Amino acid sequence: MIKDILNEADSKMDKSVEATREEFAAIRAGRATPSMFNKIVVEYYGTPTPLQQLASFTAPEARVIMIQPFDMSAMPNVEKAIRDSDLGVNPANDGKVLRCVFPELTEERRKEYIRLARGKAEDGRVAVRNLRRNAKQALEKLEKDGEVGKDDVTGAEKRLDGVTKKHTDEIDEMLKNKEAELLEV
């Protein structure tokens, strides 16, 4: 029982860390990458569809991403979705591909991205702590119901704290790396 609760908490915390990693990937550093477009959803025949499913991406230069929709009739919707996103880029349409040229990051923009990264890291840590709280409540319920002893629950809570610390440290390390990447000129 206790092992199941701890394993479930660990796997959910892993998912929270992975979600935070994906959020960090969407934050632009000095180089443009196709992963920056992961969160963009395009209206395609009345259905919200992820941009990754509608187009291919190439990066011919460090600050340029070229997007070629598989269906040319979707081009206006793809262009609109990119323009309305928070990427801060205006795609140029040449009829066959959309060319997104990302401006050079200013010091002010870098600081804004660092604030954004810190916010996403805190969201990840909060998610991990919420999972810890839920697991702790489940352990306390087992003790209250008389299914396990107090010593077992105390030991399990110590292991749970270790798992929680491991995951929050992982998020902190990702944040440190992202900040260094953003500050690199």
C-alpha positions in Angstrom: 0.0 0.0 0.0 2.6 2.5 1.1 4.9 1.5 -1.8 2.0 2.0 -4.3 1.4 5.5 -2.9 5.1 6.5 -3.1 5.5 5.0 -6.6 2.4 6.9 -7.9 3.6 10.1 -6.3 7.1 9.6 -7.9 5.7 9.0 -11.4 3.4 11.9 -11.2 6.2 14.2 -10.0 8.3 12.9 -13.0 5.5 14.0 -15.3 5.4 17.5 -13.6 9.1 17.9 -14.1 8.8 16.8 -17.8 5.9 19.3 -18.2 8.2 22.0 -16.8 11.0 21.0 -19.1 8.6 21.4 -22.1 7.6 24.8 -20.8 11.3 25.8 -20.7 11.8 24.5 -24.3 9.1 26.9 -25.5 11.0 29.9 -24.0 13.3 31.3 -26.7 17.0 31.7 -26.0 19.4 33.0 -28.6 18.5 30.4 -31.2 15.2 29.7 -32.8 13.9 26.1 -32.6 10.8 24.3 -33.9 9.9 23.4 -30.2 9.0 27.0 -29.7 5.9 26.3 -31.8 4.7 23.3 -29.7 2.0 25.3 -27.9 0.5 26.9 -31.0 -2.9 25.6 -32.0 -4.4 26.4 -35.4 -8.1 26.4 -36.4 -8.1 23.7 -39.1 -11.5 22.9 -40.7 -13.2 24.1 -37.5 -11.0 22.0 -35.2 -8.2 23.3 -33.0 -5.1 21.4 -34.2 -1.5 21.6 -33.0 0.7 23.4 -35.5 3.2 20.5 -35.4 0.6 18.3 -37.1 -0.1 20.7 -39.9 3.4 21.7 -41.1 7.0 20.9 -41.4 9.7 23.1 -39.8 13.2 23.9 -41.0 15.8 26.2 -39.4 18.1 27.5 -42.2 19.7 30.1 -39.9 20.0 30.6 -36.1 17.2 33.1 -35.9 15.0 31.9 -38.8 12.3 29.2 -38.9 10.6 28.2 -42.1 7.2 26.6 -41.8 5.7 24.7 -44.7 2.1 23.7 -44.2 1.2 20.3 -45.7 -2.2 21.7 -46.8 -1.7 25.1 -48.5 -5.4 26.0 -47.8 -4.4 26.1 -44.1 -1.7 28.8 -44.7 -3.8 31.8 -43.7 -4.9 30.1 -40.4 -1.3 29.0 -39.6 -0.1 32.6 -40.3 -2.8 34.0 -38.0 -2.1 31.6 -35.2 1.6 32.4 -35.2 1.0 36.2 -35.4 -1.5 35.9 -32.4 0.8 33.7 -30.3 3.2 35.1 -27.6 6.3 34.4 -29.7 6.6 38.1 -30.8 7.2 37.3 -34.4 5.4 38.3 -37.6 5.6 35.5 -40.3 6.4 36.5 -43.9 4.3 34.6 -46.4 5.8 33.9 -49.8 2.9 31.6 -51.0 4.7 28.3 -50.3 6.3 28.8 -46.9 6.1 31.1 -43.9 9.4 32.6 -42.8 9.6 33.6 -39.2 12.6 35.8 -38.4 13.2 36.2 -34.7 14.7 39.5 -33.6 17.9 39.7 -31.7 17.1 39.4 -27.9 17.5 42.7 -26.1 18.6 42.9 -22.5 15.1 43.9 -21.5 13.6 40.9 -23.4 16.1 38.5 -21.8 15.1 39.7 -18.3 11.5 39.2 -19.3 12.2 35.7 -20.4 14.1 35.0 -17.2 11.1 36.2 -15.2 8.9 33.9 -17.3 11.2 31.0 -16.7 11.2 31.6 -13.0 7.4 31.6 -13.0 7.2 28.4 -14.9 9.8 26.8 -12.5 7.7 27.9 -9.5 4.6 26.4 -11.1 6.5 23.2 -11.5 7.6 23.2 -7.9 4.0 24.0 -6.7 2.8 21.0 -8.8 5.4 18.7 -7.1 4.5 20.0 -3.7 0.8 19.5 -4.3 1.5 15.9 -5.3 3.5 15.5 -2.1 0.6 16.8 -0.1 -1.9 14.4 -1.7 0.4 11.4 -1.1 0.9 12.5 2.5 -2.8 12.7 3.0 -3.2 9.2 1.5 -0.5 7.9 4.0 -2.3 9.6 6.9 -5.6 8.1 5.8 -4.0 4.6 5.8 -2.7 5.2 9.4 -6.1 6.6 10.5 -7.9 3.6 9.1 -5.5 1.3 11.0 -4.1 -0.4 7.9 -0.5 0.6 8.7 1.4 1.7 11.8 2.7 5.1 12.7 6.3 4.1 12.3 5.6 2.9 8.7 3.9 6.2 7.9 6.8 8.2 9.4 9.3 6.3 7.3 7.2 6.6 4.2 6.9 10.4 4.7 10.7 10.7 5.0 11.1 8.8 1.7 8.3 11.0 0.2 10.2 14.1 1.3 13.4 12.7 -0.4 11.5 12.1 -3.6 10.0 15.6 -3.5 13.4 17.2 -2.9 14.9 15.2 -5.8 12.2 16.6 -8.2 12.3 20.2 -7.0 16.1 20.1 -7.2 15.8 18.9 -10.8 13.5 21.8 -11.6 15.9 24.2 -9.9 18.8 22.8 -12.0 16.7 23.3 -15.2 16.0 26.8 -14.2 19.6 27.6 -13.6 20.6 26.2 -17.0 17.8 28.1 -18.8 18.9 31.4 -17.0 22.5 30.8 -18.1 21.3 30.1 -21.7 19.2 33.3 -21.7 22.0 35.5 -20.4 24.5 34.1 -22.9 25.0 36.8 -25.6 
